[in-house]
């Protein structure tokens, strides 16, 4: 039976970097590594939105990206 084994997770924060001359939004991002596997969605959002306040750009969102191994 195959199992999934957690390797690591990162939090990615997205910012509004303005507009291009063509009118498209510029989206900038910052990645924070070594997130705890068991962190709740609320805790992650609170932490990443607080870190986003250190930026000059307006915060537009965040995501958690997990990497895992599928083992047999």
PDB file of N, CA, C and O in Angstrom:
ATOM      1  N   UNK A   1       0.831  -1.166   0.000  1.00  0.00           N
ATOM      2  CA  UNK A   1       0.000   0.000   0.000  1.00  0.00           C
ATOM      3  C   UNK A   1       0.888   1.246   0.000  1.00  0.00           C
ATOM      4  O   UNK A   1       1.836   1.333   0.781  1.00  0.00           O
ATOM      5  N   UNK A   2       0.593   2.181  -0.849  1.00  0.00           N
ATOM      6  CA  UNK A   2       1.376   3.411  -0.965  1.00  0.00           C
ATOM      7  C   UNK A   2       0.996   4.394   0.141  1.00  0.00           C
ATOM      8  O   UNK A   2      -0.150   4.435   0.588  1.00  0.00           O
ATOM      9  N   UNK A   3       1.986   5.188   0.574  1.00  0.00           N
ATOM     10  CA  UNK A   3       1.760   6.216   1.582  1.00  0.00           C
ATOM     11  C   UNK A   3       2.359   7.536   1.104  1.00  0.00           C
ATOM     12  O   UNK A   3       3.223   7.564   0.228  1.00  0.00           O
ATOM     13  N   UNK A   4       1.890   8.603   1.688  1.00  0.00           N
ATOM     14  CA  UNK A   4       2.437   9.923   1.396  1.00  0.00           C
ATOM     15  C   UNK A   4       3.188  10.393   2.629  1.00  0.00           C
ATOM     16  O   UNK A   4       2.640  10.416   3.732  1.00  0.00           O
ATOM     17  N   UNK A   5       4.458  10.773   2.433  1.00  0.00           N
ATOM     18  CA  UNK A   5       5.304  11.231   3.529  1.00  0.00           C
ATOM     19  C   UNK A   5       5.688  12.690   3.302  1.00  0.00           C
ATOM     20  O   UNK A   5       6.345  13.017   2.314  1.00  0.00           O
ATOM     21  N   UNK A   6       5.277  13.564   4.219  1.00  0.00           N
ATOM     22  CA  UNK A   6       5.555  14.997   4.150  1.00  0.00           C
ATOM     23  C   UNK A   6       7.054  15.257   4.103  1.00  0.00           C
ATOM     24  O   UNK A   6       7.808  14.674   4.882  1.00  0.00           O
ATOM     25  N   UNK A   7       7.500  16.138   3.187  1.00  0.00           N
ATOM     26  CA  UNK A   7       8.908  16.540   3.118  1.00  0.00           C
ATOM     27  C   UNK A   7       9.101  17.943   3.663  1.00  0.00           C
ATOM     28  O   UNK A   7       9.838  18.135   4.630  1.00  0.00           O
ATOM     29  N   UNK A   8       8.454  18.919   3.060  1.00  0.00           N
ATOM     30  CA  UNK A   8       8.556  20.291   3.545  1.00  0.00           C
ATOM     31  C   UNK A   8       7.411  21.135   2.986  1.00  0.00           C
ATOM     32  O   UNK A   8       6.698  20.722   2.072  1.00  0.00           O
ATOM     33  N   UNK A   9       7.257  22.317   3.556  1.00  0.00           N
ATOM     34  CA  UNK A   9       6.219  23.237   3.102  1.00  0.00           C
ATOM     35  C   UNK A   9       6.775  24.654   3.104  1.00  0.00           C
ATOM     36  O   UNK A   9       7.626  25.004   3.922  1.00  0.00           O
ATOM     37  N   UNK A  10       6.277  25.457   2.175  1.00  0.00           N
ATOM     38  CA  UNK A  10       6.644  26.872   2.105  1.00  0.00           C
ATOM     39  C   UNK A  10       5.374  27.702   2.084  1.00  0.00           C
ATOM     40  O   UNK A  10       4.317  27.236   1.656  1.00  0.00           O
ATOM     41  N   UNK A  11       5.490  28.923   2.545  1.00  0.00           N
ATOM     42  CA  UNK A  11       4.394  29.877   2.455  1.00  0.00           C
ATOM     43  C   UNK A  11       4.770  30.927   1.429  1.00  0.00           C
ATOM     44  O   UNK A  11       5.870  31.477   1.476  1.00  0.00           O
ATOM     45  N   UNK A  12       3.886  31.203   0.521  1.00  0.00           N
ATOM     46  CA  UNK A  12       4.152  32.192  -0.515  1.00  0.00           C
ATOM     47  C   UNK A  12       3.162  33.348  -0.331  1.00  0.00           C
ATOM     48  O   UNK A  12       1.948  33.146  -0.296  1.00  0.00           O
ATOM     49  N   UNK A  13       3.708  34.558  -0.214  1.00  0.00           N
ATOM     50  CA  UNK A  13       2.906  35.762  -0.027  1.00  0.00           C
ATOM     51  C   UNK A  13       2.910  36.540  -1.335  1.00  0.00           C
ATOM     52  O   UNK A  13       3.961  36.730  -1.947  1.00  0.00           O
ATOM     53  N   UNK A  14       1.731  36.991  -1.764  1.00  0.00           N
ATOM     54  CA  UNK A  14       1.596  37.733  -3.020  1.00  0.00           C
ATOM     55  C   UNK A  14       1.278  39.198  -2.756  1.00  0.00           C
ATOM     56  O   UNK A  14       0.522  39.543  -1.847  1.00  0.00           O
ATOM     57  N   UNK A  15       1.887  40.054  -3.589  1.00  0.00           N
ATOM     58  CA  UNK A  15       1.734  41.499  -3.465  1.00  0.00           C
ATOM     59  C   UNK A  15       1.306  42.112  -4.796  1.00  0.00           C
ATOM     60  O   UNK A  15       1.576  41.569  -5.868  1.00  0.00           O
ATOM     61  N   UNK A  16       0.638  43.246  -4.698  1.00  0.00           N
ATOM     62  CA  UNK A  16       0.272  44.034  -5.874  1.00  0.00           C
ATOM     63  C   UNK A  16       1.448  44.936  -6.207  1.00  0.00           C
ATOM     64  O   UNK A  16       1.759  45.858  -5.454  1.00  0.00           O
ATOM     65  N   UNK A  17       2.104  44.676  -7.332  1.00  0.00           N
ATOM     66  CA  UNK A  17       3.275  45.442  -7.743  1.00  0.00           C
ATOM     67  C   UNK A  17       2.957  46.564  -8.704  1.00  0.00           C
ATOM     68  O   UNK A  17       3.866  47.148  -9.294  1.00  0.00           O
ATOM     69  N   UNK A  18       1.672  46.881  -8.875  1.00  0.00           N
ATOM     70  CA  UNK A  18       1.284  47.953  -9.786  1.00  0.00           C
ATOM     71  C   UNK A  18       0.723  47.395 -11.087  1.00  0.00           C
ATOM     72  O   UNK A  18       0.280  46.248 -11.152  1.00  0.00           O
ATOM     73  N   UNK A  19       0.751  48.229 -12.120  1.00  0.00           N
ATOM     74  CA  UNK A  19       0.203  47.857 -13.426  1.00  0.00           C
ATOM     75  C   UNK A  19       1.257  48.046 -14.507  1.00  0.00           C
ATOM     76  O   UNK A  19       2.114  48.923 -14.405  1.00  0.00           O
ATOM     77  N   UNK A  20       1.186  47.213 -15.545  1.00  0.00           N
ATOM     78  CA  UNK A  20       2.052  47.392 -16.705  1.00  0.00           C
ATOM     79  C   UNK A  20       1.473  48.499 -17.582  1.00  0.00           C
ATOM     80  O   UNK A  20       0.355  48.960 -17.350  1.00  0.00           O
ATOM     81  N   UNK A  21       2.224  48.919 -18.574  1.00  0.00           N
ATOM     82  CA  UNK A  21       1.716  49.920 -19.509  1.00  0.00           C
ATOM     83  C   UNK A  21       0.496  49.399 -20.255  1.00  0.00           C
ATOM     84  O   UNK A  21      -0.356  50.181 -20.677  1.00  0.00           O
ATOM     85  N   UNK A  22       0.407  48.084 -20.418  1.00  0.00           N
ATOM     86  CA  UNK A  22      -0.716  47.458 -21.100  1.00  0.00           C
ATOM     87  C   UNK A  22      -1.936  47.251 -20.211  1.00  0.00           C
ATOM     88  O   UNK A  22      -2.959  46.751 -20.680  1.00  0.00           O
ATOM     89  N   UNK A  23      -1.847  47.626 -18.935  1.00  0.00           N
ATOM     90  CA  UNK A  23      -2.980  47.516 -18.031  1.00  0.00           C
ATOM     91  C   UNK A  23      -3.082  46.207 -17.269  1.00  0.00           C
ATOM     92  O   UNK A  23      -4.091  45.957 -16.610  1.00  0.00           O
ATOM     93  N   UNK A  24      -2.049  45.362 -17.349  1.00  0.00           N
ATOM     94  CA  UNK A  24      -2.061  44.109 -16.598  1.00  0.00           C
ATOM     95  C   UNK A  24      -1.427  44.310 -15.227  1.00  0.00           C
ATOM     96  O   UNK A  24      -0.483  45.083 -15.066  1.00  0.00           O
ATOM     97  N   UNK A  25      -1.977  43.588 -14.234  1.00  0.00           N
ATOM     98  CA  UNK A  25      -1.460  43.692 -12.877  1.00  0.00           C
ATOM     99  C   UNK A  25      -0.107  42.989 -12.765  1.00  0.00           C
ATOM    100  O   UNK A  25       0.086  41.901 -13.307  1.00  0.00           O
ATOM    101  N   UNK A  26       0.819  43.623 -12.057  1.00  0.00           N
ATOM    102  CA  UNK A  26       2.111  43.014 -11.750  1.00  0.00           C
ATOM    103  C   UNK A  26       1.975  42.385 -10.372  1.00  0.00           C
ATOM    104  O   UNK A  26       1.672  43.071  -9.396  1.00  0.00           O
ATOM    105  N   UNK A  27       2.198  41.083 -10.295  1.00  0.00           N
ATOM    106  CA  UNK A  27       2.083  40.364  -9.026  1.00  0.00           C
ATOM    107  C   UNK A  27       3.477  39.947  -8.584  1.00  0.00           C
ATOM    108  O   UNK A  27       4.177  39.230  -9.300  1.00  0.00           O
ATOM    109  N   UNK A  28       3.870  40.394  -7.419  1.00  0.00           N
ATOM    110  CA  UNK A  28       5.171  40.034  -6.848  1.00  0.00           C
ATOM    111  C   UNK A  28       4.939  39.026  -5.729  1.00  0.00           C
ATOM    112  O   UNK A  28       3.852  38.964  -5.154  1.00  0.00           O
ATOM    113  N   UNK A  29       5.972  38.232  -5.423  1.00  0.00           N
ATOM    114  CA  UNK A  29       5.814  37.239  -4.363  1.00  0.00           C
ATOM    115  C   UNK A  29       7.084  37.124  -3.526  1.00  0.00           C
ATOM    116  O   UNK A  29       8.182  37.472  -3.962  1.00  0.00           O
ATOM    117  N   UNK A  30       6.891  36.627  -2.317  1.00  0.00           N
ATOM    118  CA  UNK A  30       7.984  36.334  -1.389  1.00  0.00           C
ATOM    119  C   UNK A  30       7.686  34.967  -0.789  1.00  0.00           C
ATOM    120  O   UNK A  30       6.552  34.694  -0.397  1.00  0.00           O
ATOM    121  N   UNK A  31       8.696  34.108  -0.715  1.00  0.00           N
ATOM    122  CA  UNK A  31       8.520  32.751  -0.203  1.00  0.00           C
ATOM    123  C   UNK A  31       9.219  32.591   1.144  1.00  0.00           C
ATOM    124  O   UNK A  31      10.369  32.995   1.317  1.00  0.00           O
ATOM    125  N   UNK A  32       8.503  31.994   2.087  1.00  0.00           N
ATOM    126  CA  UNK A  32       9.048  31.703   3.410  1.00  0.00           C
ATOM    127  C   UNK A  32       9.105  30.189   3.569  1.00  0.00           C
ATOM    128  O   UNK A  32       8.088  29.509   3.434  1.00  0.00           O
ATOM    129  N   UNK A  33      10.275  29.668   3.851  1.00  0.00           N
ATOM    130  CA  UNK A  33      10.509  28.217   3.906  1.00  0.00           C
ATOM    131  C   UNK A  33      10.354  27.648   5.316  1.00  0.00           C
ATOM    132  O   UNK A  33      10.240  28.377   6.302  1.00  0.00           O
ATOM    133  N   UNK A  34      10.353  26.334   5.368  1.00  0.00           N
ATOM    134  CA  UNK A  34      10.370  25.572   6.627  1.00  0.00           C
ATOM    135  C   UNK A  34       9.123  25.764   7.484  1.00  0.00           C
ATOM    136  O   UNK A  34       9.220  25.911   8.703  1.00  0.00           O
ATOM    137  N   UNK A  35       7.964  25.763   6.854  1.00  0.00           N
ATOM    138  CA  UNK A  35       6.726  25.830   7.620  1.00  0.00           C
ATOM    139  C   UNK A  35       6.485  24.505   8.323  1.00  0.00           C
ATOM    140  O   UNK A  35       6.877  23.448   7.827  1.00  0.00           O
ATOM    141  N   UNK A  36       5.850  24.565   9.461  1.00  0.00           N
ATOM    142  CA  UNK A  36       5.518  23.375  10.236  1.00  0.00           C
ATOM    143  C   UNK A  36       4.344  22.663   9.558  1.00  0.00           C
ATOM    144  O   UNK A  36       3.370  23.301   9.159  1.00  0.00           O
ATOM    145  N   UNK A  37       4.441  21.362   9.435  1.00  0.00           N
ATOM    146  CA  UNK A  37       3.395  20.573   8.774  1.00  0.00           C
ATOM    147  C   UNK A  37       2.039  20.747   9.452  1.00  0.00           C
ATOM    148  O   UNK A  37       1.016  20.827   8.772  1.00  0.00           O
ATOM    149  N   UNK A  38       2.019  20.807  10.767  1.00  0.00           N
ATOM    150  CA  UNK A  38       0.772  20.819  11.523  1.00  0.00           C
ATOM    151  C   UNK A  38       0.158  22.212  11.707  1.00  0.00           C
ATOM    152  O   UNK A  38      -0.863  22.336  12.383  1.00  0.00           O
ATOM    153  N   UNK A  39       0.744  23.247  11.132  1.00  0.00           N
ATOM    154  CA  UNK A  39       0.212  24.601  11.296  1.00  0.00           C
ATOM    155  C   UNK A  39      -1.196  24.689  10.710  1.00  0.00           C
ATOM    156  O   UNK A  39      -1.466  24.166   9.629  1.00  0.00           O
ATOM    157  N   UNK A  40      -2.085  25.357  11.439  1.00  0.00           N
ATOM    158  CA  UNK A  40      -3.462  25.499  10.966  1.00  0.00           C
ATOM    159  C   UNK A  40      -3.536  26.592   9.901  1.00  0.00           C
ATOM    160  O   UNK A  40      -2.649  27.440   9.798  1.00  0.00           O
ATOM    161  N   UNK A  41      -4.597  26.555   9.123  1.00  0.00           N
ATOM    162  CA  UNK A  41      -4.802  27.557   8.076  1.00  0.00           C
ATOM    163  C   UNK A  41      -4.880  28.956   8.681  1.00  0.00           C
ATOM    164  O   UNK A  41      -4.321  29.905   8.131  1.00  0.00           O
ATOM    165  N   UNK A  42      -5.563  29.080   9.799  1.00  0.00           N
ATOM    166  CA  UNK A  42      -5.699  30.388  10.451  1.00  0.00           C
ATOM    167  C   UNK A  42      -4.350  30.910  10.929  1.00  0.00           C
ATOM    168  O   UNK A  42      -4.037  32.086  10.743  1.00  0.00           O
ATOM    169  N   UNK A  43      -3.541  30.029  11.550  1.00  0.00           N
ATOM    170  CA  UNK A  43      -2.211  30.440  12.025  1.00  0.00           C
ATOM    171  C   UNK A  43      -1.305  30.841  10.871  1.00  0.00           C
ATOM    172  O   UNK A  43      -0.588  31.839  10.957  1.00  0.00           O
ATOM    173  N   UNK A  44      -1.334  30.067   9.793  1.00  0.00           N
ATOM    174  CA  UNK A  44      -0.505  30.396   8.632  1.00  0.00           C
ATOM    175  C   UNK A  44      -0.916  31.729   8.035  1.00  0.00           C
ATOM    176  O   UNK A  44      -0.059  32.559   7.730  1.00  0.00           O
ATOM    177  N   UNK A  45      -2.222  31.950   7.863  1.00  0.00           N
ATOM    178  CA  UNK A  45      -2.685  33.199   7.285  1.00  0.00           C
ATOM    179  C   UNK A  45      -2.279  34.380   8.166  1.00  0.00           C
ATOM    180  O   UNK A  45      -1.804  35.399   7.664  1.00  0.00           O
ATOM    181  N   UNK A  46      -2.464  34.242   9.468  1.00  0.00           N
ATOM    182  CA  UNK A  46      -2.083  35.323  10.390  1.00  0.00           C
ATOM    183  C   UNK A  46      -0.590  35.626  10.283  1.00  0.00           C
ATOM    184  O   UNK A  46      -0.199  36.790  10.186  1.00  0.00           O
ATOM    185  N   UNK A  47       0.239  34.596  10.299  1.00  0.00           N
ATOM    186  CA  UNK A  47       1.688  34.794  10.249  1.00  0.00           C
ATOM    187  C   UNK A  47       2.129  35.399   8.915  1.00  0.00           C
ATOM    188  O   UNK A  47       2.926  36.338   8.889  1.00  0.00           O
ATOM    189  N   UNK A  48       1.610  34.861   7.808  1.00  0.00           N
ATOM    190  CA  UNK A  48       2.024  35.362   6.500  1.00  0.00           C
ATOM    191  C   UNK A  48       1.510  36.770   6.240  1.00  0.00           C
ATOM    192  O   UNK A  48       2.205  37.572   5.616  1.00  0.00           O
ATOM    193  N   UNK A  49       0.307  37.087   6.704  1.00  0.00           N
ATOM    194  CA  UNK A  49      -0.201  38.448   6.507  1.00  0.00           C
ATOM    195  C   UNK A  49       0.574  39.446   7.373  1.00  0.00           C
ATOM    196  O   UNK A  49       0.754  40.596   6.973  1.00  0.00           O
ATOM    197  N   UNK A  50       1.035  39.017   8.556  1.00  0.00           N
ATOM    198  CA  UNK A  50       1.876  39.885   9.384  1.00  0.00           C
ATOM    199  C   UNK A  50       3.234  40.130   8.720  1.00  0.00           C
ATOM    200  O   UNK A  50       3.734  41.255   8.726  1.00  0.00           O
ATOM    201  N   UNK A  51       3.827  39.082   8.151  1.00  0.00           N
ATOM    202  CA  UNK A  51       5.088  39.247   7.426  1.00  0.00           C
ATOM    203  C   UNK A  51       4.910  40.159   6.217  1.00  0.00           C
ATOM    204  O   UNK A  51       5.813  40.918   5.868  1.00  0.00           O
ATOM    205  N   UNK A  52       3.749  40.084   5.582  1.00  0.00           N
ATOM    206  CA  UNK A  52       3.478  40.906   4.399  1.00  0.00           C
ATOM    207  C   UNK A  52       3.472  42.391   4.751  1.00  0.00           C
ATOM    208  O   UNK A  52       3.749  43.229   3.893  1.00  0.00           O
ATOM    209  N   UNK A  53       3.163  42.721   5.987  1.00  0.00           N
ATOM    210  CA  UNK A  53       3.145  44.129   6.399  1.00  0.00           C
ATOM    211  C   UNK A  53       4.533  44.755   6.407  1.00  0.00           C
ATOM    212  O   UNK A  53       4.658  45.977   6.486  1.00  0.00           O
ATOM    213  N   UNK A  54       5.573  43.935   6.326  1.00  0.00           N
ATOM    214  CA  UNK A  54       6.940  44.444   6.276  1.00  0.00           C
ATOM    215  C   UNK A  54       7.315  44.921   4.873  1.00  0.00           C
ATOM    216  O   UNK A  54       8.377  45.515   4.688  1.00  0.00           O
ATOM    217  N   UNK A  55       6.460  44.669   3.892  1.00  0.00           N
ATOM    218  CA  UNK A  55       6.721  45.039   2.508  1.00  0.00           C
ATOM    219  C   UNK A  55       6.131  46.407   2.176  1.00  0.00           C
ATOM    220  O   UNK A  55       5.185  46.862   2.820  1.00  0.00           O
ATOM    221  N   UNK A  56       6.699  47.051   1.171  1.00  0.00           N
ATOM    222  CA  UNK A  56       6.156  48.317   0.673  1.00  0.00           C
ATOM    223  C   UNK A  56       4.952  48.091  -0.237  1.00  0.00           C
ATOM    224  O   UNK A  56       4.198  49.026  -0.504  1.00  0.00           O
ATOM    225  N   UNK A  57       4.762  46.865  -0.714  1.00  0.00           N
ATOM    226  CA  UNK A  57       3.672  46.553  -1.637  1.00  0.00           C
ATOM    227  C   UNK A  57       2.425  46.100  -0.880  1.00  0.00           C
ATOM    228  O   UNK A  57       2.535  45.502   0.191  1.00  0.00           O
ATOM    229  N   UNK A  58       1.239  46.380  -1.430  1.00  0.00           N
ATOM    230  CA  UNK A  58      -0.009  45.914  -0.786  1.00  0.00           C
ATOM    231  C   UNK A  58      -0.153  44.386  -0.867  1.00  0.00           C
ATOM    232  O   UNK A  58       0.110  43.781  -1.906  1.00  0.00           O
ATOM    233  N   UNK A  59      -0.565  43.790   0.224  1.00  0.00           N
ATOM    234  CA  UNK A  59      -0.782  42.346   0.342  1.00  0.00           C
ATOM    235  C   UNK A  59      -2.059  41.957  -0.411  1.00  0.00           C
ATOM    236  O   UNK A  59      -3.102  42.587  -0.236  1.00  0.00           O
ATOM    237  N   UNK A  60      -1.970  40.897  -1.265  1.00  0.00           N
ATOM    238  CA  UNK A  60      -3.175  40.448  -1.969  1.00  0.00           C
ATOM    239  C   UNK A  60      -3.534  38.991  -1.680  1.00  0.00           C
ATOM    240  O   UNK A  60      -4.629  38.555  -2.032  1.00  0.00           O
ATOM    241  N   UNK A  61      -2.645  38.231  -1.051  1.00  0.00           N
ATOM    242  CA  UNK A  61      -2.987  36.849  -0.736  1.00  0.00           C
ATOM    243  C   UNK A  61      -1.776  36.023  -0.365  1.00  0.00           C
ATOM    244  O   UNK A  61      -0.636  36.481  -0.441  1.00  0.00           O
ATOM    245  N   UNK A  62      -2.056  34.766   0.049  1.00  0.00           N
ATOM    246  CA  UNK A  62      -0.987  33.859   0.455  1.00  0.00           C
ATOM    247  C   UNK A  62      -1.392  32.434   0.127  1.00  0.00           C
ATOM    248  O   UNK A  62      -2.576  32.129  -0.012  1.00  0.00           O
ATOM    249  N   UNK A  63      -0.401  31.567   0.005  1.00  0.00           N
ATOM    250  CA  UNK A  63      -0.678  30.149  -0.217  1.00  0.00           C
ATOM    251  C   UNK A  63       0.373  29.302   0.476  1.00  0.00           C
ATOM    252  O   UNK A  63       1.491  29.746   0.735  1.00  0.00           O
ATOM    253  N   UNK A  64      -0.016  28.069   0.768  1.00  0.00           N
ATOM    254  CA  UNK A  64       0.900  27.081   1.332  1.00  0.00           C
ATOM    255  C   UNK A  64       1.177  26.055   0.251  1.00  0.00           C
ATOM    256  O   UNK A  64       0.254  25.525  -0.367  1.00  0.00           O
ATOM    257  N   UNK A  65       2.456  25.777   0.024  1.00  0.00           N
ATOM    258  CA  UNK A  65       2.853  24.798  -0.985  1.00  0.00           C
ATOM    259  C   UNK A  65       3.599  23.683  -0.258  1.00  0.00           C
ATOM    260  O   UNK A  65       4.656  23.912   0.332  1.00  0.00           O
ATOM    261  N   UNK A  66       3.040  22.478  -0.306  1.00  0.00           N
ATOM    262  CA  UNK A  66       3.645  21.324   0.365  1.00  0.00           C
ATOM    263  C   UNK A  66       4.302  20.400  -0.647  1.00  0.00           C
ATOM    264  O   UNK A  66       3.838  20.261  -1.779  1.00  0.00           O
ATOM    265  N   UNK A  67       5.382  19.776  -0.223  1.00  0.00           N
ATOM    266  CA  UNK A  67       6.049  18.759  -1.022  1.00  0.00           C
ATOM    267  C   UNK A  67       6.048  17.479  -0.194  1.00  0.00           C
ATOM    268  O   UNK A  67       6.339  17.486   1.002  1.00  0.00           O
ATOM    269  N   UNK A  68       5.715  16.394  -0.860  1.00  0.00           N
ATOM    270  CA  UNK A  68       5.652  15.097  -0.181  1.00  0.00           C
ATOM    271  C   UNK A  68       6.177  14.002  -1.106  1.00  0.00           C
ATOM    272  O   UNK A  68       6.172  14.137  -2.330  1.00  0.00           O
ATOM    273  N   UNK A  69       6.624  12.925  -0.490  1.00  0.00           N
ATOM    274  CA  UNK A  69       7.053  11.743  -1.232  1.00  0.00           C
ATOM    275  C   UNK A  69       5.931  10.711  -1.200  1.00  0.00           C
ATOM    276  O   UNK A  69       5.298  10.500  -0.165  1.00  0.00           O
ATOM    277  N   UNK A  70       5.694  10.081  -2.329  1.00  0.00           N
ATOM    278  CA  UNK A  70       4.762   8.970  -2.379  1.00  0.00           C
ATOM    279  C   UNK A  70       5.598   7.700  -2.363  1.00  0.00           C
ATOM    280  O   UNK A  70       6.394   7.448  -3.268  1.00  0.00           O
ATOM    281  N   UNK A  71       5.402   6.906  -1.316  1.00  0.00           N
ATOM    282  CA  UNK A  71       6.247   5.734  -1.105  1.00  0.00           C
ATOM    283  C   UNK A  71       5.418   4.468  -1.141  1.00  0.00           C
ATOM    284  O   UNK A  71       4.239   4.462  -0.786  1.00  0.00           O
ATOM    285  N   UNK A  72       6.039   3.427  -1.564  1.00  0.00           N
ATOM    286  CA  UNK A  72       5.370   2.123  -1.628  1.00  0.00           C
ATOM    287  C   UNK A  72       5.818   1.236  -0.495  1.00  0.00           C
ATOM    288  O   UNK A  72       5.361   0.098  -0.385  1.00  0.00           O
TER     289      UNK A  72
END
